[in-house]
Amino acid sequence: MSTNKREYLFVDGYNIINAWENLRSISKISLDSARNELIEIMAEYQSFTGIEVIIVFDAHLVKGSNEKEEKVYNITVVYTKEKETADGYIEKKLDAMGRNKIVRVATSDWVEQQVVLGRGGTRISSRELEIEVNNIKKAIRRKRKKNEEASTTEDNLLKGRLNQEILEKFEKIRRNQ
């Protein structure tokens, strides 16, 4: 039996937008911009962690709305159908997935957190997700800085061993590609 279970994170989109100060501020100007910012943040999160992210936005009050699922930056973004909340959609998906996957749900809705726990998932509050995202951003910056420093060191080692004429030829080749 494999212990290498696929991990999923469902994000209650509007719950997170309303809970995070920066997204809430953006949403007062443009809800579409706030959604896009959340999608970009979670795409970076997915890329770094390998956890499959599914962001769910309520469209239950949108008359005639059909469920819509799309891939944006390689994450799944779902707009629920009319009369279906994000919570209802997530619960339905948890039931369909069963207990053979690792599933977390990001929401600060206490009732939804209890339902998620009862269906075999784990919950993460919007505040906990924000802290996790910020820690990942710091880790990405550290990794990028370390890679830049290593690259500079390698460049300096190479430059110290090659004469100027060869370095100029390498630079010419690099620019032509």
C-alpha positions in Angstrom: 0.0 0.0 0.0 1.4 3.4 -1.0 1.8 6.2 1.5 2.5 8.6 -1.3 -1.0 10.1 -1.4 -1.8 13.0 -3.7 -2.5 16.1 -1.6 -5.2 18.7 -2.4 -6.1 22.1 -1.0 -9.6 23.4 -1.6 -9.8 27.2 -1.1 -13.1 29.0 -0.4 -12.2 31.9 -2.6 -14.5 34.7 -1.3 -13.9 33.6 2.3 -10.2 34.1 1.8 -10.6 37.4 -0.1 -12.7 38.8 2.7 -10.3 37.5 5.4 -7.0 38.7 4.0 -6.5 42.5 4.3 -4.7 43.0 1.1 -7.2 41.1 -1.0 -10.2 42.7 0.8 -8.7 46.1 -0.1 -8.3 45.1 -3.7 -11.8 43.7 -3.8 -13.3 47.1 -2.8 -11.9 48.5 -6.0 -12.3 45.4 -8.2 -13.5 42.0 -7.2 -12.1 40.6 -10.4 -8.7 41.9 -9.5 -8.9 40.4 -6.1 -9.8 37.0 -7.6 -6.9 37.2 -10.0 -4.5 38.1 -7.2 -5.7 35.2 -5.1 -5.3 32.9 -8.1 -1.7 34.1 -8.7 -0.8 33.7 -5.0 -2.2 30.2 -4.9 -0.5 29.2 -8.2 2.9 30.2 -6.7 1.9 28.2 -3.6 1.0 25.1 -5.7 4.2 25.4 -7.8 6.4 25.5 -4.7 4.6 22.9 -2.6 3.3 20.5 -5.2 -0.1 20.5 -3.5 -2.9 20.6 -6.0 -5.0 23.7 -5.4 -8.7 24.1 -6.3 -10.1 27.6 -5.7 -13.9 27.7 -5.5 -15.9 30.9 -5.9 -19.6 31.1 -5.1 -21.9 31.9 -8.0 -25.0 30.7 -6.1 -26.6 34.1 -6.2 -25.9 34.6 -9.9 -29.2 34.0 -11.7 -28.8 31.3 -14.4 -25.2 30.6 -13.6 -23.8 27.3 -14.7 -20.9 25.6 -13.0 -17.7 26.6 -14.7 -14.2 25.0 -14.2 -11.1 26.3 -15.8 -7.3 26.0 -15.4 -5.5 29.2 -14.7 -1.7 29.1 -14.1 -2.1 25.3 -13.8 -4.5 25.5 -10.9 -8.2 24.6 -11.0 -10.6 27.5 -10.6 -14.3 26.7 -10.1 -17.3 29.0 -10.2 -20.3 27.2 -8.7 -23.7 27.0 -10.4 -26.7 29.0 -9.3 -28.0 28.0 -5.9 -24.7 26.1 -5.0 -22.3 27.6 -2.5 -18.6 27.0 -2.4 -19.1 25.0 0.8 -21.7 22.8 -1.0 -19.4 22.2 -4.0 -16.4 21.4 -1.7 -18.5 19.0 0.4 -19.7 17.2 -2.8 -16.1 16.9 -4.0 -14.9 15.6 -0.6 -17.6 12.9 -0.7 -16.6 11.9 -4.3 -12.8 11.8 -3.4 -13.3 9.5 -0.5 -10.7 9.1 2.2 -7.8 7.8 0.0 -6.5 11.3 -0.6 -5.0 14.0 1.6 -7.4 16.9 1.5 -7.3 20.2 3.3 -9.9 23.0 3.0 -9.0 26.6 3.6 -12.0 28.5 5.1 -12.7 30.4 8.2 -16.3 29.3 8.2 -16.6 27.3 11.4 -19.6 25.2 10.3 -17.8 24.2 7.1 -14.6 23.3 9.0 -16.7 20.9 11.1 -18.2 19.3 8.0 -14.8 19.0 6.4 -13.5 17.2 9.5 -16.5 14.9 9.5 -15.8 13.9 5.9 -12.2 13.0 6.4 -10.5 16.2 5.4 -8.5 18.7 7.5 -9.2 22.3 7.8 -7.0 25.4 7.6 -8.2 28.8 8.6 -7.8 31.7 6.3 -5.3 33.2 8.8 -3.3 30.0 8.9 -3.2 29.8 5.1 -2.0 33.4 4.9 0.8 32.6 7.3 1.7 29.5 5.3 1.7 31.5 2.0 3.9 34.3 3.5 6.4 31.7 4.8 6.5 30.1 1.3 7.1 33.5 -0.3 10.1 34.0 2.2 11.4 30.5 1.3 11.2 31.3 -2.4 13.1 34.6 -1.9 15.8 32.8 0.1 16.1 30.1 -2.6 16.3 32.7 -5.4 18.9 34.7 -3.5 21.0 31.6 -2.8 20.7 30.6 -6.5 21.8 34.1 -7.6 24.8 34.0 -5.2 25.8 30.6 -6.5 25.5 31.8 -10.1 27.7 34.9 -9.4 30.3 32.7 -7.7 30.4 30.3 -10.7 30.7 33.3 -13.1 33.6 34.7 -11.1 35.3 31.3 -11.0 34.9 30.9 -14.7 36.1 34.5 -15.5 39.2 34.0 -13.4 40.2 31.0 -15.6 39.5 32.3 -19.1 41.1 35.1 -21.0 39.1 38.1 -22.2 39.0 37.0 -25.8 37.3 33.6 -24.9 34.9 35.4 -22.5 33.8 37.8 -25.3 33.2 34.8 -27.6 31.0 33.1 -25.0 29.1 36.3 -24.4 28.5 36.6 -28.2 27.2 33.1 -28.3 25.0 33.7 -25.3 23.4 36.8 -26.9 22.7 35.0 -30.2 20.6 32.3 -28.5 
